[in-house]
């Protein structure tokens, strides 16, 4: 594990990234005190479609129209009702 001060790390960042890609751990220090660690990322495995089948249940009420008070809060925060919802009860936007 190599330690570099912030100035050195800034100057040699590309080289330090290559070191990390090769599995080497790099510590970045400020005034001799370690503050960050640069380590290689492990690739994420592929997501498996349906991996949670049977473990998660969405209640039927999830698909009910939002109450007027909730729609008003959306409009206040983002300026419009959420996609697929209309201010007219029972009518979905297209």
Secondary structure by P-SEA (a helix, b strand, c coil): cccccaaaaaacaaaaaaaaaabbbbbbbccccccbbbbbbccccccccccccccccccccccccccaaaaaaaaaaccccccccccccccccc
